[in-house]
Amino acid sequence: MKYLIAGLGNPGPKYELTRHNVGFLVLDQLADKGGAAFEIDRHAEKAEFRHKGRFIHLIKPTTFMNLSGKAIAYWLQELKIERENLLVIVDDIALPFGSLRLRTKGSSAGHNGLKNIELVLAGQNYSRLRFGVGDEFHKGQQIDYVLSNFTQEEFDLLPPIIAKANDMILSFCTIGAERTMNHYND
């Protein structure tokens, strides 16, 4: 079985530790855990490893957040991976910092990366792991907030949350979305 795990974010050092790039941060840790290294490939940085007989393909789109669907659609087709084996890791301001929620479908909730994926895949039926980054911003400051770096306090709290996100991803790949949601979702 093959899986495509797409962490959303923006390429480049300017965005590296921003809230919007939490998908990239999660996949960096997962690649390390799987003994894999990212290499530049078509529309993404890509890594792969095996886990319990599954082939897990990781991508960090280089198309920028608002065009994430292009990279995801390309790699789904190129690797011949079924949509039910796609998992997108995304920041979510509607969840408190550090909350993790796996969903098998749902709206974009205004997230431009998810909007583009919905447009390109022609639907909302794909799994996503929503990583709460909180909503500590003033009205109209949402873009500045998600494109700013985590505070030092948040950054210090990230390692166990990212580790849990990695456990959820591996669980998704081995026991499926429903059982993973039952076990991990709050």
N, C-alpha and C positions, 0 to 999 in steps of 0.2 A: 504494500500500500504506500502511496505517495501523498504527501501533504505540502501545501504551500502556506507558509507563515509570512505575512507581510507586515512589517512594522512601519507605521507612517511617521514622516518627519520631513525635514528640509535638509538637503545636502550642504556641506561646508562648515568650517569652524565657527562661523558667526552664529549658527543655530544649534551647535553641538549639545549644549546643556540647557536648552530651553524646554519649557513645559510641552510645547508642541512636538518635540522630538523624543518624547518618552518611548514611543514605539521603537525607535532606533536603539535607545539605551537598553531596552528589554532584550532585543535581538543580539546586541553585542555580548551581553552576559550569556545568553543561550548558546551562541556560537562557541564561546569559551568553554562552556560546560560540555558541549558536544565535541570539542577538539577540532572545530572547523575555523577557517579563516575566510573573511570576505574578500572577494575579488570584484573588480568592475566588470560588468557584463552589460548586456542590452537593457537599457532603461533602469538599471538597478545595480547596487552592490549585492552580490549573491554568495551564499555559503550553503553547504549541505553536509548532513551527517546522518548516521543511522541510529535508531533508538528502538530497541525491542522489535526488530524486524521491519520497522517502518523507515522509509526514506523521507527525511524532513528537509525541505528546501526553504531557506530563509532569504527574503529579499528586503532591502531598504531602497525604495524607489529613488532614483536620481532626477526624477521629473518635477520635483518640488511638490509640496502637499496638494495643491489644487489640481494636479494632473496625475494623481496616484493611480487612477483607474487604468491608465495606459500601460503602466508597468505590470500591474496585476493581471490584466487581460492577456498581455503578451506571454507572461510566464505560465499562466494556466494552460494556454494553448500549446506553447512550446514543450512543456513537460507532460502534457496530456493528463492534467489533474482535474478531477471532478470538483464542481463548485462546493459540494458538501465537505470537501477536504481543504477548503480555504479558511484561514483564520486571519483576521486583520486586527492588529494591535493599535489602539488609538487613544489619544488624550481625551478627557471628558470633563468639562467644567461643571456639568450638572451633578457630578459625584464629588463627595468630600475627598480631600487629598488622601491618597493611599487606598481608597476603595477600589476593588476589582470586581467587574461583573461580566460574565460571559453571556452572550445572547446569540441565537441562531438567525435572527433577522431583526429588522427594526428601521426606524427612520434615521436620517442623517442628523437630526436634531440641530440643524444649522451648521454642522461641521463640513467645511469645504472639501476636505479629503474624501469623506464618506459620500458627499453629494456627487463628486466626480466618479467614484466607484459605482454608485447606483446608476448614473448616466451610462457609463461604458458597459456595465454588465446587464443593463436593462432590468434592474430590479433590486430589491432590498434583501433577497434571500441568500445571505452569506453570513457566516459567523464572524462576530467581532468580540474582542476582549477590550472592554472599556476601562481605562486606567484613570481614576479620579485625580484631577489636579487642583480641585477646589475652585472657588469663585471669588477670591479676595481682590476684586477690582471694582472701580467705580463705574457707573453707567456710561456706556460708550467707550470703555477702555479695554474691552475684551481682547482685541487683537494685540494690543501692547502687552497685556497680561500673558497670553499664551506664547508670545514671541520673546518673553523675558526669561532670564535664567531662573532656575529654582533658587529659593533663598538658601542660605547655608544650613539653617535648621531643617528645611525640607530635604536638602541634599543628603544630610546626615541620616535621615530616616529612610531614604530610598533603598538601600541594599536588601533588607528583608522583604520589602514589597516587590521589588524586581524578582527576587528569588521565588516568591509565591506566584508571580505571573508566569515565570518559567515552568514551575510545577504544573500550573493550569494548562499551559500550552502542551506539555508532554502528556498530560492526562487526556486532553482533547484528542491527541494523536493516537492514544492507546486504548482508551475506554469510551471515547466518543463525547459529543457535546452534552447530551442530556445527563449522563452520569457525572460529568465534570461539573455541570451547573449545580446539580443536587449536592455535590460534595463541597464545592468552594463558594458559591454565591451566598452573599449575606442574606 
